Amino acid sequence: MEDFTKRVEKGIVIESVNLSRATYNEALKFKKILNEDINEKKFPKIIIDISQCDFVDSTFMGAIIFAKRSMNGIGGELKIIHPVDSFTAFLERTPILDAMEPHESLEKAIQSFK
């Protein structure tokens, strides 16, 4: 399986991260994918599914935060699907997760769009 997969459902781009560990090496590629979605293809709604990740380092989170800011700048929306429980526990101690509009499932994330 590829590290990242993209699909469109109900006009929403769903970027799935199919990695157990999302680190610096993968962050560069993912940032490029997100940049293309936002700045070239102009998708107004994006969901990032990191539910398969056991670990996401600060560089990878930085790529997601950068994408979130870019989406805010164009009036778009970006949401994430919670990672596995062990990583969620770490993120809940920081304000990062709240800023990302986390959701427990893809269905809930899709429903949350206006």
N, CA, C and O atoms as CSV, one atom per row, in Angstrom:
chain,resi,resn,atom,element,x,y,z
A,1,MET,N,N,0.845,-1.182,0.000
A,1,MET,CA,C,0.000,0.000,0.000
A,1,MET,C,C,0.890,1.244,0.000
A,1,MET,O,O,1.965,1.270,0.599
A,2,GLU,N,N,0.410,2.249,-0.679
A,2,GLU,CA,C,1.151,3.499,-0.737
A,2,GLU,C,C,1.112,4.208,0.610
A,2,GLU,O,O,0.201,3.994,1.409
A,3,ASP,N,N,2.114,5.057,0.855
A,3,ASP,CA,C,2.175,5.815,2.110
A,3,ASP,C,C,1.003,6.774,2.257
A,3,ASP,O,O,0.505,6.987,3.363
A,4,PHE,N,N,0.558,7.356,1.136
A,4,PHE,CA,C,-0.538,8.328,1.148
A,4,PHE,C,C,-1.509,7.978,0.024
A,4,PHE,O,O,-1.104,7.666,-1.096
A,5,THR,N,N,-2.793,8.037,0.349
A,5,THR,CA,C,-3.809,7.829,-0.673
A,5,THR,C,C,-4.819,8.963,-0.601
A,5,THR,O,O,-5.098,9.511,0.466
A,6,LYS,N,N,-5.362,9.300,-1.776
A,6,LYS,CA,C,-6.305,10.397,-1.871
A,6,LYS,C,C,-7.576,9.891,-2.521
A,6,LYS,O,O,-7.545,9.096,-3.461
A,7,ARG,N,N,-8.698,10.370,-1.998
A,7,ARG,CA,C,-9.973,10.128,-2.653
A,7,ARG,C,C,-10.868,11.324,-2.400
A,7,ARG,O,O,-10.638,12.104,-1.476
A,8,VAL,N,N,-11.884,11.460,-3.225
A,8,VAL,CA,C,-12.823,12.562,-3.076
A,8,VAL,C,C,-14.195,11.959,-2.814
A,8,VAL,O,O,-14.661,11.090,-3.551
A,9,GLU,N,N,-14.831,12.436,-1.751
A,9,GLU,CA,C,-16.159,11.965,-1.380
A,9,GLU,C,C,-17.017,13.173,-1.038
A,9,GLU,O,O,-16.671,13.960,-0.157
A,10,LYS,N,N,-18.119,13.316,-1.724
A,10,LYS,CA,C,-19.044,14.427,-1.496
A,10,LYS,C,C,-18.340,15.785,-1.607
A,10,LYS,O,O,-18.642,16.712,-0.856
A,11,GLY,N,N,-17.412,15.890,-2.539
A,11,GLY,CA,C,-16.691,17.139,-2.753
A,11,GLY,C,C,-15.609,17.417,-1.733
A,11,GLY,O,O,-15.042,18.510,-1.713
A,12,ILE,N,N,-15.314,16.449,-0.888
A,12,ILE,CA,C,-14.298,16.604,0.160
A,12,ILE,C,C,-13.111,15.710,-0.181
A,12,ILE,O,O,-13.281,14.527,-0.476
A,13,VAL,N,N,-11.916,16.278,-0.138
A,13,VAL,CA,C,-10.704,15.495,-0.370
A,13,VAL,C,C,-10.332,14.798,0.938
A,13,VAL,O,O,-10.264,15.425,1.996
A,14,ILE,N,N,-10.094,13.502,0.845
A,14,ILE,CA,C,-9.678,12.722,2.008
A,14,ILE,C,C,-8.274,12.216,1.732
A,14,ILE,O,O,-8.057,11.374,0.861
A,15,GLU,N,N,-7.328,12.745,2.488
A,15,GLU,CA,C,-5.927,12.329,2.384
A,15,GLU,C,C,-5.653,11.354,3.528
A,15,GLU,O,O,-5.660,11.744,4.695
A,16,SER,N,N,-5.414,10.095,3.193
A,16,SER,CA,C,-5.148,9.079,4.210
A,16,SER,C,C,-3.654,8.841,4.338
A,16,SER,O,O,-2.949,8.661,3.345
A,17,VAL,N,N,-3.185,8.843,5.571
A,17,VAL,CA,C,-1.780,8.565,5.864
A,17,VAL,C,C,-1.715,7.097,6.286
A,17,VAL,O,O,-2.187,6.731,7.362
A,18,ASN,N,N,-1.131,6.271,5.439
A,18,ASN,CA,C,-1.100,4.824,5.662
A,18,ASN,C,C,0.238,4.391,6.248
A,18,ASN,O,O,0.901,3.496,5.724
A,19,LEU,N,N,0.616,5.030,7.323
A,19,LEU,CA,C,1.905,4.778,7.973
A,19,LEU,C,C,1.685,4.539,9.464
A,19,LEU,O,O,0.768,5.103,10.061
A,20,SER,N,N,2.521,3.709,10.055
A,20,SER,CA,C,2.452,3.588,11.513
A,20,SER,C,C,3.266,4.712,12.157
A,20,SER,O,O,2.953,5.158,13.260
A,21,ARG,N,N,4.308,5.163,11.464
A,21,ARG,CA,C,5.133,6.264,11.961
A,21,ARG,C,C,5.255,7.328,10.869
A,21,ARG,O,O,5.781,7.062,9.788
A,22,ALA,N,N,4.772,8.515,11.158
A,22,ALA,CA,C,4.851,9.628,10.212
A,22,ALA,C,C,5.918,10.592,10.730
A,22,ALA,O,O,5.723,11.260,11.744
A,23,THR,N,N,7.039,10.655,10.028
A,23,THR,CA,C,8.188,11.421,10.502
A,23,THR,C,C,8.673,12.412,9.444
A,23,THR,O,O,8.017,12.631,8.426
A,24,TYR,N,N,9.821,12.996,9.705
A,24,TYR,CA,C,10.412,14.014,8.844
A,24,TYR,C,C,10.448,13.596,7.379
A,24,TYR,O,O,10.052,14.365,6.502
A,25,ASN,N,N,10.920,12.382,7.111
A,25,ASN,CA,C,11.052,11.930,5.719
A,25,ASN,C,C,9.711,11.952,5.000
A,25,ASN,O,O,9.639,12.371,3.845
A,26,GLU,N,N,8.670,11.515,5.649
A,26,GLU,CA,C,7.351,11.493,5.035
A,26,GLU,C,C,6.713,12.883,5.024
A,26,GLU,O,O,5.892,13.176,4.154
A,27,ALA,N,N,7.075,13.730,5.966
A,27,ALA,CA,C,6.490,15.070,6.078
A,27,ALA,C,C,6.735,15.900,4.826
A,27,ALA,O,O,5.845,16.625,4.381
A,28,LEU,N,N,7.906,15.807,4.265
A,28,LEU,CA,C,8.224,16.589,3.067
A,28,LEU,C,C,7.313,16.209,1.903
A,28,LEU,O,O,6.797,17.080,1.203
A,29,LYS,N,N,7.119,14.920,1.701
A,29,LYS,CA,C,6.259,14.448,0.619
A,29,LYS,C,C,4.803,14.840,0.893
A,29,LYS,O,O,4.095,15.278,-0.014
A,30,PHE,N,N,4.359,14.683,2.145
A,30,PHE,CA,C,2.966,14.993,2.476
A,30,PHE,C,C,2.687,16.491,2.367
A,30,PHE,O,O,1.607,16.890,1.932
A,31,LYS,N,N,3.636,17.304,2.754
A,31,LYS,CA,C,3.459,18.756,2.638
A,31,LYS,C,C,3.277,19.143,1.171
A,31,LYS,O,O,2.471,20.017,0.850
A,32,LYS,N,N,4.019,18.498,0.294
A,32,LYS,CA,C,3.903,18.763,-1.140
A,32,LYS,C,C,2.514,18.348,-1.642
A,32,LYS,O,O,1.903,19.062,-2.437
A,33,ILE,N,N,2.024,17.209,-1.184
A,33,ILE,CA,C,0.688,16.734,-1.574
A,33,ILE,C,C,-0.373,17.730,-1.117
A,33,ILE,O,O,-1.256,18.100,-1.890
A,34,LEU,N,N,-0.287,18.163,0.144
A,34,LEU,CA,C,-1.267,19.107,0.683
A,34,LEU,C,C,-1.191,20.452,-0.027
A,34,LEU,O,O,-2.217,21.071,-0.311
A,35,ASN,N,N,0.013,20.894,-0.310
A,35,ASN,CA,C,0.194,22.163,-1.024
A,35,ASN,C,C,-0.474,22.104,-2.405
A,35,ASN,O,O,-1.102,23.068,-2.843
A,36,GLU,N,N,-0.332,20.984,-3.066
A,36,GLU,CA,C,-0.974,20.800,-4.369
A,36,GLU,C,C,-2.500,20.841,-4.228
A,36,GLU,O,O,-3.186,21.482,-5.024
A,37,ASP,N,N,-3.020,20.157,-3.215
A,37,ASP,CA,C,-4.474,20.155,-2.977
A,37,ASP,C,C,-5.003,21.567,-2.740
A,37,ASP,O,O,-6.061,21.938,-3.249
A,38,ILE,N,N,-4.269,22.335,-1.973
A,38,ILE,CA,C,-4.729,23.661,-1.555
A,38,ILE,C,C,-4.466,24.727,-2.617
A,38,ILE,O,O,-5.379,25.452,-3.011
A,39,ASN,N,N,-3.234,24.821,-3.074
A,39,ASN,CA,C,-2.836,25.936,-3.936
A,39,ASN,C,C,-2.982,25.690,-5.429
A,39,ASN,O,O,-3.174,26.637,-6.192
A,40,GLU,N,N,-2.897,24.439,-5.859
A,40,GLU,CA,C,-3.010,24.157,-7.288
A,40,GLU,C,C,-4.403,23.686,-7.668
A,40,GLU,O,O,-4.982,24.170,-8.640
A,41,LYS,N,N,-4.942,22.747,-6.907
A,41,LYS,CA,C,-6.257,22.197,-7.237
A,41,LYS,C,C,-7.392,22.952,-6.558
A,41,LYS,O,O,-8.560,22.779,-6.907
A,42,LYS,N,N,-7.042,23.788,-5.589
A,42,LYS,CA,C,-8.014,24.665,-4.913
A,42,LYS,C,C,-9.173,23.912,-4.254
A,42,LYS,O,O,-10.319,24.355,-4.319
A,43,PHE,N,N,-8.872,22.775,-3.620
A,43,PHE,CA,C,-9.908,22.045,-2.901
A,43,PHE,C,C,-10.295,22.835,-1.649
A,43,PHE,O,O,-9.416,23.183,-0.860
A,44,PRO,N,N,-11.591,23.129,-1.441
A,44,PRO,CA,C,-11.997,23.931,-0.283
A,44,PRO,C,C,-12.188,23.140,1.007
A,44,PRO,O,O,-12.256,23.722,2.090
A,45,LYS,N,N,-12.275,21.803,0.895
A,45,LYS,CA,C,-12.508,20.968,2.080
A,45,LYS,C,C,-11.579,19.762,2.038
A,45,LYS,O,O,-11.566,19.000,1.071
A,46,ILE,N,N,-10.800,19.604,3.111
A,46,ILE,CA,C,-9.846,18.500,3.184
A,46,ILE,C,C,-9.956,17.830,4.543
A,46,ILE,O,O,-10.076,18.491,5.575
A,47,ILE,N,N,-9.912,16.503,4.520
A,47,ILE,CA,C,-9.818,15.709,5.746
A,47,ILE,C,C,-8.509,14.953,5.672
A,47,ILE,O,O,-8.193,14.335,4.656
A,48,ILE,N,N,-7.745,15.006,6.755
A,48,ILE,CA,C,-6.512,14.221,6.848
A,48,ILE,C,C,-6.773,13.093,7.843
A,48,ILE,O,O,-7.087,13.328,9.010
A,49,ASP,N,N,-6.635,11.879,7.356
A,49,ASP,CA,C,-6.877,10.697,8.179
A,49,ASP,C,C,-5.542,10.146,8.675
A,49,ASP,O,O,-4.802,9.501,7.932
A,50,ILE,N,N,-5.256,10.416,9.949
A,50,ILE,CA,C,-4.024,9.885,10.554
A,50,ILE,C,C,-4.349,8.787,11.567
A,50,ILE,O,O,-3.571,8.517,12.482
A,51,SER,N,N,-5.511,8.161,11.384
A,51,SER,CA,C,-5.965,7.150,12.344
A,51,SER,C,C,-5.083,5.900,12.368
A,51,SER,O,O,-5.121,5.144,13.339
A,52,GLN,N,N,-4.292,5.670,11.323
A,52,GLN,CA,C,-3.411,4.495,11.288
A,52,GLN,C,C,-2.052,4.749,11.927
A,52,GLN,O,O,-1.264,3.818,12.097
A,53,CYS,N,N,-1.770,5.994,12.282
A,53,CYS,CA,C,-0.453,6.361,12.814
A,53,CYS,C,C,-0.349,6.076,14.316
A,53,CYS,O,O,-1.193,6.499,15.105
A,54,ASP,N,N,0.693,5.357,14.681
A,54,ASP,CA,C,1.018,5.161,16.093
A,54,ASP,C,C,1.851,6.332,16.599
A,54,ASP,O,O,1.863,6.636,17.792
A,55,PHE,N,N,2.547,6.981,15.672
A,55,PHE,CA,C,3.455,8.063,16.036
A,55,PHE,C,C,3.493,9.082,14.911
A,55,PHE,O,O,3.626,8.726,13.740
A,56,VAL,N,N,3.377,10.343,15.272
A,56,VAL,CA,C,3.509,11.446,14.318
A,56,VAL,C,C,4.478,12.437,14.947
A,56,VAL,O,O,4.210,12.962,16.028
A,57,ASP,N,N,5.599,12.696,14.286
A,57,ASP,CA,C,6.577,13.609,14.884
A,57,ASP,C,C,6.201,15.065,14.631
A,57,ASP,O,O,5.252,15.363,13.906
A,58,SER,N,N,6.957,15.953,15.238
A,58,SER,CA,C,6.633,17.378,15.169
A,58,SER,C,C,6.750,17.927,13.750
A,58,SER,O,O,6.025,18.857,13.396
A,59,THR,N,N,7.632,17.384,12.940
A,59,THR,CA,C,7.780,17.852,11.568
A,59,THR,C,C,6.538,17.507,10.753
A,59,THR,O,O,6.050,18.323,9.970
A,60,PHE,N,N,6.042,16.312,10.942
A,60,PHE,CA,C,4.838,15.899,10.224
A,60,PHE,C,C,3.637,16.721,10.693
A,60,PHE,O,O,2.827,17.160,9.877
A,61,MET,N,N,3.522,16.928,12.001
A,61,MET,CA,C,2.442,17.772,12.520
A,61,MET,C,C,2.584,19.190,11.977
A,61,MET,O,O,1.587,19.854,11.695
A,62,GLY,N,N,3.816,19.648,11.833
A,62,GLY,CA,C,4.060,20.976,11.273
A,62,GLY,C,C,3.515,21.100,9.858
A,62,GLY,O,O,2.976,22.142,9.488
A,63,ALA,N,N,3.654,20.037,9.064
A,63,ALA,CA,C,3.112,20.042,7.699
A,63,ALA,C,C,1.594,20.158,7.729
A,63,ALA,O,O,1.005,20.844,6.893
A,64,ILE,N,N,0.965,19.494,8.682
A,64,ILE,CA,C,-0.492,19.561,8.819
A,64,ILE,C,C,-0.922,20.947,9.291
A,64,ILE,O,O,-1.901,21.501,8.791
A,65,ILE,N,N,-0.198,21.499,10.244
A,65,ILE,CA,C,-0.518,22.836,10.749
A,65,ILE,C,C,-0.343,23.878,9.645
A,65,ILE,O,O,-1.160,24.790,9.518
A,66,PHE,N,N,0.706,23.748,8.855
A,66,PHE,CA,C,0.931,24.658,7.724
A,66,PHE,C,C,-0.247,24.588,6.753
A,66,PHE,O,O,-0.725,25.615,6.271
A,67,ALA,N,N,-0.710,23.372,6.471
A,67,ALA,CA,C,-1.856,23.197,5.577
A,67,ALA,C,C,-3.112,23.820,6.175
A,67,ALA,O,O,-3.897,24.443,5.460
A,68,LYS,N,N,-3.302,23.658,7.469
A,68,LYS,CA,C,-4.467,24.244,8.150
A,68,LYS,C,C,-4.445,25.767,7.998
A,68,LYS,O,O,-5.469,26.372,7.680
A,69,ARG,N,N,-3.305,26.378,8.219
A,69,ARG,CA,C,-3.181,27.834,8.068
A,69,ARG,C,C,-3.435,28.265,6.626
A,69,ARG,O,O,-4.085,29.280,6.382
A,70,SER,N,N,-2.926,27.501,5.688
A,70,SER,CA,C,-3.151,27.811,4.277
A,70,SER,C,C,-4.640,27.723,3.939
A,70,SER,O,O,-5.165,28.567,3.211
A,71,MET,N,N,-5.309,26.716,4.460
A,71,MET,CA,C,-6.749,26.566,4.221
A,71,MET,C,C,-7.518,27.732,4.827
A,71,MET,O,O,-8.441,28.260,4.206
A,72,ASN,N,N,-7.144,28.135,6.029
A,72,ASN,CA,C,-7.799,29.288,6.655
A,72,ASN,C,C,-7.624,30.535,5.796
A,72,ASN,O,O,-8.534,31.358,5.692
A,73,GLY,N,N,-6.461,30.668,5.188
A,73,GLY,CA,C,-6.161,31.837,4.365
A,73,GLY,C,C,-7.003,31.932,3.105
A,73,GLY,O,O,-7.213,33.025,2.580
A,74,ILE,N,N,-7.485,30.802,2.616
A,74,ILE,CA,C,-8.308,30.824,1.400
A,74,ILE,C,C,-9.787,30.581,1.716
A,74,ILE,O,O,-10.606,30.421,0.811
A,75,GLY,N,N,-10.113,30.555,2.993
A,75,GLY,CA,C,-11.505,30.340,3.390
A,75,GLY,C,C,-11.940,28.889,3.327
A,75,GLY,O,O,-13.136,28.599,3.318
A,76,GLY,N,N,-10.988,27.981,3.282
A,76,GLY,CA,C,-11.301,26.552,3.247
A,76,GLY,C,C,-11.316,25.957,4.646
A,76,GLY,O,O,-11.069,26.640,5.640
A,77,GLU,N,N,-11.612,24.671,4.691
A,77,GLU,CA,C,-11.655,23.971,5.968
A,77,GLU,C,C,-10.801,22.711,5.900
A,77,GLU,O,O,-10.809,21.996,4.898
A,78,LEU,N,N,-10.069,22.450,6.969
A,78,LEU,CA,C,-9.257,21.245,7.083
A,78,LEU,C,C,-9.557,20.610,8.423
A,78,LEU,O,O,-9.582,21.289,9.450
A,79,LYS,N,N,-9.785,19.306,8.413
A,79,LYS,CA,C,-10.076,18.566,9.637
A,79,LYS,C,C,-9.231,17.311,9.643
A,79,LYS,O,O,-8.753,16.869,8.598
A,80,ILE,N,N,-9.046,16.734,10.826
A,80,ILE,CA,C,-8.300,15.484,10.908
A,80,ILE,C,C,-9.140,14.422,11.605
A,80,ILE,O,O,-10.054,14.715,12.375
A,81,ILE,N,N,-8.791,13.185,11.301
A,81,ILE,CA,C,-9.365,12.057,12.016
A,81,ILE,C,C,-8.335,11.631,13.039
A,81,ILE,O,O,-7.162,11.430,12.722
A,82,HIS,N,N,-8.796,11.496,14.275
A,82,HIS,CA,C,-7.924,11.141,15.397
A,82,HIS,C,C,-6.960,10.010,15.062
A,82,HIS,O,O,-7.320,9.052,14.379
A,83,PRO,N,N,-5.752,10.134,15.544
A,83,PRO,CA,C,-4.830,8.997,15.471
A,83,PRO,C,C,-5.203,7.977,16.542
A,83,PRO,O,O,-6.147,8.183,17.303
A,84,VAL,N,N,-4.460,6.882,16.595
A,84,VAL,CA,C,-4.729,5.840,17.590
A,84,VAL,C,C,-4.610,6.399,18.998
A,84,VAL,O,O,-4.009,7.454,19.202
A,85,ASP,N,N,-5.170,5.711,19.951
A,85,ASP,CA,C,-5.290,6.189,21.324
A,85,ASP,C,C,-3.983,6.642,21.974
A,85,ASP,O,O,-3.962,7.666,22.656
A,86,SER,N,N,-2.900,5.901,21.775
A,86,SER,CA,C,-1.653,6.269,22.445
A,86,SER,C,C,-1.157,7.638,21.995
A,86,SER,O,O,-0.658,8.412,22.812
A,87,PHE,N,N,-1.285,7.944,20.720
A,87,PHE,CA,C,-0.831,9.234,20.225
A,87,PHE,C,C,-1.820,10.331,20.583
A,87,PHE,O,O,-1.416,11.456,20.875
A,88,THR,N,N,-3.106,10.019,20.563
A,88,THR,CA,C,-4.123,10.994,20.938
A,88,THR,C,C,-3.900,11.481,22.359
A,88,THR,O,O,-4.058,12.669,22.641
A,89,ALA,N,N,-3.535,10.578,23.251
A,89,ALA,CA,C,-3.291,10.952,24.648
A,89,ALA,C,C,-2.187,12.002,24.733
A,89,ALA,O,O,-2.270,12.930,25.538
A,90,PHE,N,N,-1.160,11.858,23.908
A,90,PHE,CA,C,-0.084,12.845,23.881
A,90,PHE,C,C,-0.591,14.185,23.349
A,90,PHE,O,O,-0.327,15.233,23.938
A,91,LEU,N,N,-1.310,14.145,22.244
A,91,LEU,CA,C,-1.780,15.380,21.625
A,91,LEU,C,C,-2.786,16.125,22.490
A,91,LEU,O,O,-2.855,17.353,22.432
A,92,GLU,N,N,-3.558,15.416,23.282
A,92,GLU,CA,C,-4.557,16.065,24.120
A,92,GLU,C,C,-3.918,16.970,25.172
A,92,GLU,O,O,-4.589,17.829,25.745
A,93,ARG,N,N,-2.638,16.780,25.423
A,93,ARG,CA,C,-1.942,17.636,26.377
A,93,ARG,C,C,-1.421,18.912,25.730
A,93,ARG,O,O,-0.815,19.748,26.401
A,94,THR,N,N,-1.652,19.063,24.444
A,94,THR,CA,C,-1.228,20.261,23.724
A,94,THR,C,C,-2.451,20.880,23.037
A,94,THR,O,O,-3.459,20.201,22.843
A,95,PRO,N,N,-2.370,22.142,22.674
A,95,PRO,CA,C,-3.508,22.764,21.980
A,95,PRO,C,C,-3.596,22.402,20.496
A,95,PRO,O,O,-4.509,22.849,19.802
A,96,ILE,N,N,-2.667,21.610,20.018
A,96,ILE,CA,C,-2.617,21.294,18.588
A,96,ILE,C,C,-3.882,20.592,18.122
A,96,ILE,O,O,-4.443,20.953,17.087
A,97,LEU,N,N,-4.335,19.604,18.865
A,97,LEU,CA,C,-5.485,18.828,18.425
A,97,LEU,C,C,-6.731,19.683,18.305
A,97,LEU,O,O,-7.490,19.521,17.349
A,98,ASP,N,N,-6.963,20.580,19.237
A,98,ASP,CA,C,-8.143,21.441,19.164
A,98,ASP,C,C,-8.116,22.308,17.909
A,98,ASP,O,O,-9.148,22.507,17.268
A,99,ALA,N,N,-6.965,22.813,17.564
A,99,ALA,CA,C,-6.832,23.666,16.381
A,99,ALA,C,C,-7.089,22.887,15.092
A,99,ALA,O,O,-7.435,23.475,14.067
A,100,MET,N,N,-6.922,21.579,15.143
A,100,MET,CA,C,-7.080,20.747,13.963
A,100,MET,C,C,-8.502,20.250,13.759
A,100,MET,O,O,-8.760,19.559,12.773
A,101,GLU,N,N,-9.425,20.568,14.638
A,101,GLU,CA,C,-10.804,20.082,14.550
A,101,GLU,C,C,-10.825,18.562,14.385
A,101,GLU,O,O,-11.244,18.054,13.345
A,102,PRO,N,N,-10.371,17.839,15.412
A,102,PRO,CA,C,-10.285,16.379,15.303
A,102,PRO,C,C,-11.654,15.695,15.364
A,102,PRO,O,O,-12.589,16.190,15.994
A,103,HIS,N,N,-11.742,14.562,14.704
A,103,HIS,CA,C,-12.971,13.766,14.705
A,103,HIS,C,C,-12.613,12.308,14.898
A,103,HIS,O,O,-11.513,11.876,14.555
A,104,GLU,N,N,-13.548,11.554,15.449
A,104,GLU,CA,C,-13.305,10.153,15.761
A,104,GLU,C,C,-13.424,9.230,14.556
A,104,GLU,O,O,-12.882,8.126,14.565
A,105,SER,N,N,-14.128,9.673,13.520
A,105,SER,CA,C,-14.314,8.814,12.344
A,105,SER,C,C,-14.446,9.675,11.094
A,105,SER,O,O,-14.685,10.881,11.166
A,106,LEU,N,N,-14.286,9.035,9.971
A,106,LEU,CA,C,-14.434,9.721,8.688
A,106,LEU,C,C,-15.859,10.245,8.529
A,106,LEU,O,O,-16.065,11.368,8.069
A,107,GLU,N,N,-16.825,9.441,8.905
A,107,GLU,CA,C,-18.226,9.851,8.787
A,107,GLU,C,C,-18.503,11.125,9.574
A,107,GLU,O,O,-19.163,12.038,9.078
A,108,LYS,N,N,-17.994,11.183,10.807
A,108,LYS,CA,C,-18.216,12.378,11.638
A,108,LYS,C,C,-17.492,13.584,11.058
A,108,LYS,O,O,-18.005,14.701,11.124
A,109,ALA,N,N,-16.321,13.378,10.499
A,109,ALA,CA,C,-15.577,14.490,9.897
A,109,ALA,C,C,-16.329,15.040,8.684
A,109,ALA,O,O,-16.428,16.254,8.510
A,110,ILE,N,N,-16.853,14.150,7.854
A,110,ILE,CA,C,-17.615,14.586,6.682
A,110,ILE,C,C,-18.852,15.356,7.111
A,110,ILE,O,O,-19.161,16.399,6.535
A,111,GLN,N,N,-19.563,14.856,8.114
A,111,GLN,CA,C,-20.778,15.512,8.599
A,111,GLN,C,C,-20.498,16.880,9.205
A,111,GLN,O,O,-21.383,17.735,9.228
A,112,SER,N,N,-19.288,17.101,9.693
A,112,SER,CA,C,-18.960,18.353,10.375
A,112,SER,C,C,-18.793,19.536,9.428
A,112,SER,O,O,-18.814,20.685,9.871
A,113,PHE,N,N,-18.627,19.276,8.134
A,113,PHE,CA,C,-18.495,20.388,7.187
A,113,PHE,C,C,-19.827,21.095,7.042
A,113,PHE,O,O,-20.888,20.472,7.067
A,114,LYS,N,N,-19.752,22.400,6.892
A,114,LYS,CA,C,-20.955,23.227,6.779
A,114,LYS,C,C,-21.625,23.053,5.434
A,114,LYS,O,O,-22.653,23.677,5.171
